[in-house]
Amino acid sequence: MREHREFFAVIPKAKTAKLVRTLVDRVGQVPHAEELQAELLDESIAWCKSERRNFLRIRLQTRLAGLMLARGSFHEALGLAQALLREIKRLDDKPLLVEIHVLESRIHHELHNIPKARAALTSARAAANAIYVAPEVQADIDIQAGTLASEDEDYKTAFSYFYEAFEGHNSLKQRAMATRCLKYMILVQVMTGAVSDARSLIGGKQGVQYSGAAVEAMRAVVEAYADRSLAAFQTALADFKAEIVDDAFISRHLQRLYQKMLEGNLARLVEPFSCVELAHVASLIGLPEPTVEAKLSQMILDGRLLGTLDQGRGQLVLYDEADADEAYEGALGVLDKLGGVVDGLFAKAKRVR
């Protein structure tokens, strides 16, 4: 890069910007080359500052913020993105403003600040409405919208966004991103319990077109969920770590799914008993006793299981569902009426004064 700077000085600035950005993209495609890419970006940004090439510098800093996000440096990425937003608003470069707002939304999401992530995405959409948005950028907006909808457990809306993003990346022949969107589509179908729809996606045109380790990973998850098998679920996570566990979005939602499956299996196992040893429940479900005890305790506290834990004896004692006592509801109604009467008397007493 350094030896070509004299050449960059004599060619048009637009051509220079394209060459530098292409070089950064190529380095980014090399596996495990994040450090090299960060080094290249830092050097290029310093050169842009010295040559006063502000537009190229802003583009490269945007790429650097994205790299920081990928490496887990969320606060540094957020600080850089917000500084860029202030600068871009003065320049009124709406296409770049859209990209940075989407990046800001992704960073806030990783920091678990969902309201700010949603606000940044709304700003991106508002800026996008005033200009032509490239299909790739629109697909990024749709992915982020689907991600935030999933956080609210609105999986049907999330599916529609992921489908739009899949169509966008598929039309651009971007296989990696299209495969990622397909994985998310299958995931949200599983989260809604629509196993047949998830299987249709895997066995349909999209699944065949993008067949590979990613689709096989999701197939293993779907079949484990269909069989209600915690062991098969854990095997899928172990066998497809790169496709499932290393994807933060999928990993987070599969943890929710695992907890849901665990609760369902435990509720089904303990249903026939009025009193059962925790060791026996643990042996039936194939999990360590402390894990089972902690989960049963949580289910009792959340009101999803009627019973108590006798830790001295290592037993779970279950109660029958109690019939609703109408006397309590009647008493609450009387107290509510009395409260209204007292408030009325107090208002009249104030007027007498």
PyMOL commands that set and color helices and strands:
alter all, ss='L'
color gray80, all
select helices_A, chain A and resi 2-10+13-28+34-51+54-71+74-91+94-110+114-128+135-151+155-171+175-191+195-203+205-209+213-227+230-239+241-245+248-270+278-285+289-301+326-352
alter helices_A, ss='H'
color red, helices_A
select strands_A, chain A and resi 275-277+307-310+315-318
alter strands_A, ss='S'
color yellow, strands_A
deselect
rebuild
show_as cartoon
